[in-house]
Structure formats: structure tokens, C-alpha cells
Amino acid sequence: QVALVESGGGLVQAGGSLKLSCAASGRTFSGYGIGWFRQAPGKERELVAAVSSSGARTYTDAVKGRVTLSRDNVKNTVALQMNSLKPEDTAIYYCAAKWDPFRVIKTRADQYEYWGQGTPVTVSS
């Protein structure tokens, strides 16, 4: 089992940057796949980026080139560096985890078992 806590959200102007962090409890963090999702008002939750237990990464097309996901298995954290932010990036950002023995990137929300409480990101124009 793992508990997740996101931090780093806030208000930023368009073109600015934010670094979100997801801190996880548990001694077997390295065995989990981690996903970052976001949900804007009135919209469905969507994938932003994900990393498998082996370190393979994927990004949704809307953020490619602007977002970098990194994981630190010593500190039990996964960071999401977001640059060149746009108003359409405004959402609540969630990290999620799922035990990943087969080292497969998971891109759907229903593939994840554990979720954090979310951190809000607002990008003003």
C-alpha cells in the first residue's frame, strides 16, 4: 500500500513554470508505476504523464516539450516540471500509483489504485 501527497501547485501567469511534487510513503516505491493526471472543471480526468517502475515515460501530446516527469526512488518522490504554461493547463493535478511488476506504463485513470488529494494549478492569461 502507498499514500500519496501532492504539492507545488499555485497561480502562475501564462508562460511561467511550476514544479509539482508527489511524495509517496512505503518501502517498495520503486516497484510502482506513477501517473500524473489533471482534471479541469467540467472535464474528465486526463493523463498528463506517466512513468513505469522501470523508468519508461510517456506524455500526453498537449504537454510534450513543456513537461518533464522525473522520479527519485531514494526520496520516494515523482516530480512534474511544467514550463511554458498555458491557461488551458489550469486544473487540479493528481498523482496516482499502481504496483507495476511487469514494468508497463499505465495511461488510463482506471489502471491506478492509489490517488493523492490533488494540487490546484491556475494559469492566468
Salt bridges, closest charged atoms under 4 A:
GLU46 OE2 - ARG38 NE 2.67
ASP61 OD1 - LYS64 NZ 3.06
ASP89 OD1 - ARG38 NH1 2.87
ASP89 OD2 - ARG66 NH1 2.76
ASP100 OD1 - LYS106 NZ 2.86
ASP110 OD1 - ARG108 NE 2.94
GLU113 OE1 - LYS98 NZ 3.51
